[in-house]
Amino acid sequence: MSDKRPLPLRVINTVMVVGYTAACIYLYYRFMGWESGSVYESDLPAHISLAVDDGLIYSLVSFLIIGLNKLNLMELLPMFLGIFACLSVMFTALLIREITEDKWNRDLTELLALLLNIVMPCYIKGFSDGRYIGMHTSSIWHNSTYLLMKWMGLWTLLIYFKIEKNISEKMTVKSYLYFTLVLTLTTAAKPNFFLAVTPVMLVFLIMDLVSKKAPVSRLILFGSSVIPSFAVMLLQNSALYSVNAGDNKIVLAPGRAMSIHAGNLPAVMVLSIAFPLMMLALHFRDLFKEKVMLFAWLSAGVGFLEYFLLSEEGARNMDANFSWGYAFTIILIFGISLLLWIKDILAIKEKKTAVKAYLAVSSVVLLYHTYCGLLFFIRIVRGVSYMMWG
């Protein structure tokens, strides 16, 4: 694709990203003022209270809130959260460029990045309690810790893919320290990224050991990058599941957390990621040939299993906190699927009639994912509860 960037397209992209960021900042200002009811309902006031009133520190966001409160600058919190949303778009675009080796038009990658941060599940009334609640999505605006984890997780993957592509040369002490630092900070933001994605990094590390892609000492060094993150998770666990935290505990309860707001769980599973599933079916033979595609789907599989199998008891019983890892991985499988779809559309003339029909249907499904995302975002900015019941 051409690397030229016409000025009008750059202006349009800039206006769209700036407008999206401004809308998010406005949304978080309104979230801060929520006390009760369904208008601008959010987790943000609870996160502020936990940090300021209870002194509970379990995320980097807690430090941000406490710091702003002590400086009497709490009005800046919505701006930080809006910047987090913007950074998710920016790092999504950078990740697309890394995967495509920067051969795609940058305006296109920026538009795709914004789309990937907007798409929502294909909603059909009756299968879940609402357009968000009960569904599985990566586009989440109401949770401050997820907002931070999302863009930092994308940043972590950007570094990881750069190193893994040529680990024998790019696994230097400098890149090791850089990756370890960002991974640790991402875990400190919210541990779910670590729980869903690093197991797949381990699988790829074992594959590199078997294929002798790099010296064993270098691969072992790379594997040790998770140690600080483990330490961070132990600290988070002590805060969230301490003796003073009530009867909170993690239990093995297949399907319980996932089914709380799903009227028909199998349908919800499919409708939430209908487009990626369609593209996976079409390109299943490529799954073990394309490493990034395999990485994305394995991460989604790990995140899904954690969400499906694990639940919590006590005060956090209804929170479904193991959903956040799977939520993050959904942007990965949507992103890979979107890139495959574009390649297929560009080569549509070479496809068989049945494949052309299949791609036409997948295009409609993608369009509905996008419509549901735009509708959801417009409604939430206008004050409708993020639960969006019914």
ROFI-851850 format. One record per residue (C-alpha): x, y, z; residue number from 1; residue in three letters. Coordinates in steps of 0.1 Angstrom, whole numbers, padded with zeros to 4 digits. Layout:
BEGIN
xx; yy; zz; nr; rest
X; Y; Z; NUM; ala
...
This chain:
BEGIN
xx; yy; zz; nr; rest
0000; 0000; 0000; 1; met
0011; 0036; -0006; 2; ser
0030; 0053; 0022; 3; asp
0018; 0087; 0011; 4; lys
-0004; 0106; 0035; 5; arg
-0027; 0132; 0019; 6; pro
-0033; 0162; 0041; 7; leu
-0071; 0159; 0042; 8; pro
-0069; 0123; 0055; 9; leu
-0045; 0133; 0082; 10; arg
-0068; 0162; 0092; 11; val
-0098; 0139; 0093; 12; ile
-0079; 0113; 0114; 13; asn
-0066; 0140; 0138; 14; thr
-0101; 0155; 0142; 15; val
-0116; 0120; 0149; 16; met
-0090; 0110; 0175; 17; val
-0091; 0145; 0192; 18; val
-0129; 0144; 0192; 19; gly
-0129; 0108; 0206; 20; tyr
-0105; 0119; 0234; 21; thr
-0125; 0150; 0242; 22; ala
-0157; 0129; 0244; 23; ala
-0139; 0105; 0268; 24; cys
-0127; 0134; 0290; 25; ile
-0162; 0148; 0292; 26; tyr
-0175; 0113; 0300; 27; leu
-0151; 0110; 0329; 28; tyr
-0160; 0144; 0343; 29; tyr
-0196; 0132; 0344; 30; arg
-0186; 0098; 0359; 31; phe
-0168; 0116; 0388; 32; met
-0201; 0132; 0398; 33; gly
-0221; 0100; 0399; 34; trp
-0237; 0092; 0433; 35; glu
-0267; 0069; 0425; 36; ser
-0291; 0061; 0397; 37; gly
-0285; 0051; 0361; 38; ser
-0273; 0085; 0347; 39; val
-0235; 0084; 0341; 40; tyr
-0232; 0053; 0363; 41; glu
-0196; 0043; 0368; 42; ser
-0170; 0025; 0388; 43; asp
-0149; 0057; 0391; 44; leu
-0165; 0071; 0423; 45; pro
-0159; 0037; 0440; 46; ala
-0123; 0036; 0428; 47; his
-0118; 0071; 0442; 48; ile
-0133; 0062; 0475; 49; ser
-0113; 0030; 0479; 50; leu
-0081; 0050; 0473; 51; ala
-0088; 0082; 0492; 52; val
-0111; 0071; 0520; 53; asp
-0100; 0035; 0525; 54; asp
-0064; 0038; 0515; 55; gly
-0066; 0006; 0494; 56; leu
-0038; 0005; 0470; 57; ile
-0040; -0023; 0444; 58; tyr
-0033; -0005; 0411; 59; ser
-0012; 0023; 0397; 60; leu
-0045; 0042; 0393; 61; val
-0047; 0042; 0431; 62; ser
-0014; 0061; 0433; 63; phe
-0027; 0086; 0406; 64; leu
-0059; 0092; 0425; 65; ile
-0042; 0096; 0459; 66; ile
-0015; 0119; 0444; 67; gly
-0041; 0142; 0427; 68; leu
-0062; 0143; 0459; 69; asn
-0032; 0154; 0480; 70; lys
-0024; 0181; 0455; 71; leu
-0060; 0192; 0453; 72; asn
-0060; 0185; 0416; 73; leu
-0087; 0158; 0414; 74; met
-0103; 0177; 0385; 75; glu
-0074; 0166; 0364; 76; leu
-0083; 0129; 0368; 77; leu
-0108; 0129; 0339; 78; pro
-0081; 0143; 0316; 79; met
-0057; 0115; 0326; 80; phe
-0084; 0089; 0319; 81; leu
-0092; 0105; 0286; 82; gly
-0055; 0104; 0276; 83; ile
-0055; 0067; 0286; 84; phe
-0083; 0061; 0261; 85; ala
-0064; 0081; 0234; 86; cys
-0032; 0061; 0241; 87; leu
-0051; 0029; 0235; 88; ser
-0059; 0041; 0200; 89; val
-0023; 0053; 0194; 90; met
-0007; 0020; 0206; 91; phe
-0033; 0000; 0186; 92; thr
-0021; 0018; 0155; 93; ala
0016; 0012; 0164; 94; leu
0009; -0025; 0170; 95; leu
-0009; -0027; 0136; 96; ile
0022; -0011; 0119; 97; arg
0045; -0036; 0137; 98; glu
0024; -0066; 0126; 99; ile
0022; -0053; 0090; 100; thr
0058; -0042; 0090; 101; glu
0047; -0006; 0084; 102; asp
0037; -0014; 0048; 103; lys
0002; -0002; 0052; 104; trp
-0009; 0034; 0048; 105; asn
-0007; 0051; 0082; 106; arg
-0040; 0069; 0078; 107; asp
-0056; 0035; 0073; 108; leu
-0039; 0020; 0104; 109; thr
-0051; 0050; 0125; 110; glu
-0087; 0045; 0113; 111; leu
-0085; 0008; 0120; 112; leu
-0071; 0015; 0155; 113; ala
-0100; 0038; 0163; 114; leu
-0125; 0012; 0150; 115; leu
-0109; -0015; 0171; 116; leu
-0113; 0007; 0202; 117; asn
-0150; 0012; 0194; 118; ile
-0164; -0021; 0182; 119; val
-0188; -0039; 0206; 120; met
-0206; -0073; 0206; 121; pro
-0234; -0080; 0181; 122; cys
-0263; -0073; 0204; 123; tyr
-0295; -0093; 0200; 124; ile
-0321; -0086; 0228; 125; lys
-0328; -0115; 0250; 126; gly
-0295; -0133; 0250; 127; phe
-0279; -0110; 0277; 128; ser
-0291; -0084; 0302; 129; asp
-0278; -0055; 0281; 130; gly
-0255; -0043; 0253; 131; arg
-0226; -0045; 0277; 132; tyr
-0236; -0064; 0308; 133; ile
-0234; -0101; 0301; 134; gly
-0215; -0096; 0268; 135; met
-0178; -0099; 0262; 136; his
-0160; -0069; 0248; 137; thr
-0127; -0051; 0247; 138; ser
-0143; -0016; 0244; 139; ser
-0148; -0006; 0280; 140; ile
-0149; 0030; 0293; 141; trp
-0163; 0028; 0328; 142; his
-0134; 0011; 0346; 143; asn
-0103; 0033; 0353; 144; ser
-0079; 0004; 0361; 145; thr
-0088; -0014; 0328; 146; tyr
-0083; 0018; 0309; 147; leu
-0047; 0020; 0322; 148; leu
-0041; -0017; 0317; 149; met
-0054; -0017; 0281; 150; lys
-0030; 0008; 0266; 151; trp
-0001; -0004; 0287; 152; met
-0008; -0040; 0276; 153; gly
-0007; -0029; 0240; 154; leu
0026; -0011; 0247; 155; trp
0039; -0043; 0263; 156; thr
0029; -0064; 0233; 157; leu
0045; -0038; 0209; 158; leu
0078; -0043; 0227; 159; ile
0074; -0081; 0229; 160; tyr
0067; -0085; 0192; 161; phe
0097; -0064; 0183; 162; lys
0119; -0086; 0205; 163; ile
0103; -0120; 0196; 164; glu
0106; -0114; 0159; 165; lys
0144; -0116; 0161; 166; asn
0152; -0126; 0197; 167; ile
0188; -0136; 0190; 168; ser
0197; -0101; 0180; 169; glu
0171; -0079; 0198; 170; lys
0172; -0096; 0232; 171; met
0198; -0072; 0246; 172; thr
0202; -0061; 0282; 173; val
0186; -0027; 0273; 174; lys
0155; -0043; 0256; 175; ser
0152; -0068; 0285; 176; tyr
0151; -0040; 0311; 177; leu
0127; -0020; 0290; 178; tyr
0103; -0050; 0285; 179; phe
0105; -0060; 0321; 180; thr
0097; -0025; 0333; 181; leu
0067; -0020; 0311; 182; val
0054; -0055; 0318; 183; leu
0057; -0049; 0355; 184; thr
0039; -0015; 0353; 185; leu
0012; -0031; 0332; 186; thr
0007; -0058; 0359; 187; thr
0006; -0030; 0385; 188; ala
-0022; -0013; 0366; 189; ala
-0043; -0045; 0366; 190; lys
-0030; -0081; 0368; 191; pro
-0053; -0096; 0343; 192; asn
-0031; -0088; 0313; 193; phe
-0003; -0108; 0329; 194; phe
-0026; -0137; 0337; 195; leu
-0040; -0139; 0302; 196; ala
-0010; -0131; 0280; 197; val
0022; -0142; 0297; 198; thr
0012; -0179; 0296; 199; pro
0012; -0176; 0258; 200; val
0046; -0158; 0259; 201; met
0058; -0189; 0279; 202; leu
0045; -0212; 0251; 203; val
0064; -0192; 0225; 204; phe
0095; -0191; 0246; 205; leu
0094; -0229; 0248; 206; ile
0090; -0230; 0210; 207; met
0120; -0208; 0207; 208; asp
0140; -0231; 0230; 209; leu
0130; -0262; 0209; 210; val
0138; -0245; 0176; 211; ser
0171; -0230; 0191; 212; lys
0160; -0196; 0179; 213; lys
0185; -0180; 0203; 214; ala
0210; -0190; 0229; 215; pro
0195; -0208; 0259; 216; val
0210; -0182; 0283; 217; ser
0193; -0154; 0264; 218; arg
0159; -0171; 0264; 219; leu
0162; -0178; 0301; 220; ile
0170; -0142; 0307; 221; leu
0139; -0132; 0287; 222; phe
0118; -0156; 0308; 223; gly
0130; -0140; 0340; 224; ser
0113; -0107; 0330; 225; ser
0081; -0120; 0347; 226; val
0096; -0122; 0382; 227; ile
0089; -0085; 0392; 228; pro
0053; -0090; 0379; 229; ser
0049; -0120; 0402; 230; phe
0060; -0099; 0431; 231; ala
0036; -0071; 0422; 232; val
0007; -0096; 0420; 233; met
0016; -0109; 0454; 234; leu
0013; -0074; 0468; 235; leu
-0020; -0069; 0449; 236; gln
-0033; -0102; 0463; 237; asn
-0024; -0093; 0498; 238; ser
-0044; -0061; 0495; 239; ala
-0075; -0076; 0478; 240; leu
-0077; -0109; 0496; 241; tyr
-0062; -0101; 0530; 242; ser
-0077; -0111; 0564; 243; val
-0092; -0076; 0566; 244; asn
-0108; -0078; 0532; 245; ala
-0138; -0098; 0544; 246; gly
-0145; -0133; 0530; 247; asp
-0132; -0126; 0495; 248; asn
-0116; -0156; 0479; 249; lys
-0111; -0172; 0445; 250; ile
-0129; -0204; 0437; 251; val
-0132; -0228; 0408; 252; leu
-0168; -0225; 0395; 253; ala
-0171; -0232; 0358; 254; pro
-0195; -0208; 0340; 255; gly
-0207; -0191; 0372; 256; arg
-0192; -0156; 0367; 257; ala
-0197; -0157; 0329; 258; met
-0234; -0167; 0333; 259; ser
-0245; -0141; 0358; 260; ile
-0260; -0117; 0332; 261; his
-0261; -0140; 0302; 262; ala
-0295; -0154; 0293; 263; gly
-0280; -0177; 0268; 264; asn
-0243; -0181; 0274; 265; leu
-0234; -0200; 0241; 266; pro
-0251; -0173; 0221; 267; ala
-0233; -0146; 0240; 268; val
-0200; -0162; 0234; 269; met
-0205; -0162; 0197; 270; val
-0222; -0128; 0193; 271; leu
-0195; -0111; 0213; 272; ser
-0168; -0122; 0188; 273; ile
-0188; -0131; 0157; 274; ala
-0166; -0114; 0132; 275; phe
-0133; -0129; 0146; 276; pro
-0148; -0163; 0147; 277; leu
-0159; -0160; 0111; 278; met
-0124; -0150; 0100; 279; met
-0109; -0177; 0121; 280; leu
-0130; -0203; 0103; 281; ala
-0120; -0189; 0069; 282; leu
-0083; -0188; 0078; 283; his
-0080; -0217; 0102; 284; phe
-0052; -0233; 0081; 285; arg
-0032; -0202; 0086; 286; asp
-0034; -0203; 0124; 287; leu
-0002; -0223; 0128; 288; phe
0016; -0205; 0100; 289; lys
0010; -0169; 0112; 290; glu
0027; -0165; 0146; 291; lys
0009; -0133; 0156; 292; val
-0025; -0148; 0147; 293; met
-0016; -0179; 0168; 294; leu
-0005; -0156; 0197; 295; phe
-0037; -0136; 0196; 296; ala
-0060; -0166; 0196; 297; trp
-0040; -0185; 0223; 298; leu
-0042; -0154; 0245; 299; ser
-0079; -0151; 0239; 300; ala
-0082; -0188; 0248; 301; gly
-0063; -0185; 0280; 302; val
-0083; -0153; 0290; 303; gly
-0116; -0171; 0281; 304; phe
-0107; -0202; 0302; 305; leu
-0098; -0180; 0332; 306; glu
-0130; -0161; 0330; 307; tyr
-0151; -0193; 0325; 308; phe
-0135; -0214; 0352; 309; leu
-0127; -0189; 0380; 310; leu
-0150; -0169; 0402; 311; ser
-0149; -0150; 0434; 312; glu
-0168; -0153; 0467; 313; glu
-0175; -0126; 0492; 314; gly
-0179; -0089; 0486; 315; ala
-0166; -0093; 0450; 316; arg
-0189; -0122; 0441; 317; asn
-0208; -0102; 0413; 318; met
-0178; -0083; 0400; 319; asp
-0165; -0110; 0374; 320; ala
-0130; -0097; 0378; 321; asn
-0115; -0125; 0358; 322; phe
-0132; -0111; 0328; 323; ser
-0107; -0083; 0323; 324; trp
-0080; -0105; 0308; 325; gly
-0103; -0120; 0282; 326; tyr
-0117; -0085; 0275; 327; ala
-0082; -0073; 0266; 328; phe
-0074; -0102; 0243; 329; thr
-0106; -0095; 0223; 330; ile
-0090; -0064; 0207; 331; ile
-0061; -0087; 0196; 332; leu
-0084; -0112; 0178; 333; ile
-0105; -0084; 0163; 334; phe
-0073; -0067; 0151; 335; gly
-0059; -0098; 0134; 336; ile
-0093; -0106; 0119; 337; ser
-0096; -0071; 0105; 338; leu
-0062; -0073; 0088; 339; leu
-0071; -0107; 0073; 340; leu
-0105; -0093; 0061; 341; trp
-0088; -0063; 0044; 342; ile
-0064; -0086; 0026; 343; lys
-0092; -0108; 0015; 344; asp
-0113; -0079; 0003; 345; ile
-0083; -0065; -0017; 346; leu
-0080; -0099; -0034; 347; ala
-0117; -0104; -0038; 348; ile
-0115; -0109; -0076; 349; lys
-0093; -0140; -0071; 350; glu
-0117; -0156; -0046; 351; lys
-0143; -0184; -0054; 352; lys
-0180; -0174; -0054; 353; thr
-0187; -0192; -0021; 354; ala
-0158; -0173; -0004; 355; val
-0170; -0140; -0019; 356; lys
-0205; -0146; -0004; 357; ala
-0189; -0155; 0029; 358; tyr
-0168; -0123; 0029; 359; leu
-0200; -0103; 0021; 360; ala
-0217; -0118; 0052; 361; val
-0186; -0112; 0073; 362; ser
-0186; -0076; 0062; 363; ser
-0222; -0072; 0074; 364; val
-0213; -0087; 0107; 365; val
-0183; -0063; 0111; 366; leu
-0206; -0034; 0102; 367; leu
-0230; -0045; 0129; 368; tyr
-0202; -0048; 0155; 369; his
-0192; -0012; 0145; 370; thr
-0228; 0001; 0147; 371; tyr
-0232; -0015; 0182; 372; cys
-0200; 0002; 0193; 373; gly
-0209; 0036; 0180; 374; leu
-0244; 0034; 0194; 375; leu
-0231; 0023; 0228; 376; phe
-0204; 0050; 0230; 377; phe
-0229; 0078; 0219; 378; ile
-0254; 0066; 0245; 379; arg
-0228; 0063; 0274; 380; ile
-0215; 0098; 0266; 381; val
-0251; 0111; 0268; 382; arg
-0255; 0096; 0302; 383; gly
-0270; 0062; 0297; 384; val
-0257; 0037; 0322; 385; ser
-0228; 0016; 0309; 386; tyr
-0248; -0014; 0321; 387; met
-0272; -0005; 0292; 388; met
-0299; -0029; 0304; 389; trp
-0323; -0042; 0278; 390; gly
